[in-house]
């Protein structure tokens, strides 16, 4: 698994971008069950403003709103987990928050190997497939020098 998923920011981003069904399947296959936890913030859906930049360097502008679901949990041993995921899937937000909390303790190796690594591999493949599709449409322009007789 890449260096990016070793940091909390990395794994939280990966969990947020992961397809909900893939996270649910990997969670069950890893045998993580549903650890005992209390809600710091039960899953709730809202909207956030997405900002963009023209040409990635220009002034920032409001692109539009995006629906997100956020959640925060506290495990029985006191570890906290937080998550923001795109869309309205409360179960996805809950699993992502639980994974965040578990990554801060003894279960980190299991979560990393059984959940995060497969999610990172699938994301890398999706990105590579998108890059291949984009490359297939690439047009190269060139100029031929003409001789002036």
Secondary structure, DSSP 8 states (H G I E B T S, - for coil): --GGGGSHHHHHHHHHHS-HHHHHHHHHHTT-----EEEEEEEEEEEEEEEEEGGGTS-EEEEEEEEEEEEEEEETTS-EEEEEEESS-HHHHHHHHHHHHHTTSTTHHHHIIIIIHHHHHHHHHHHHHHHHHHHHT------------
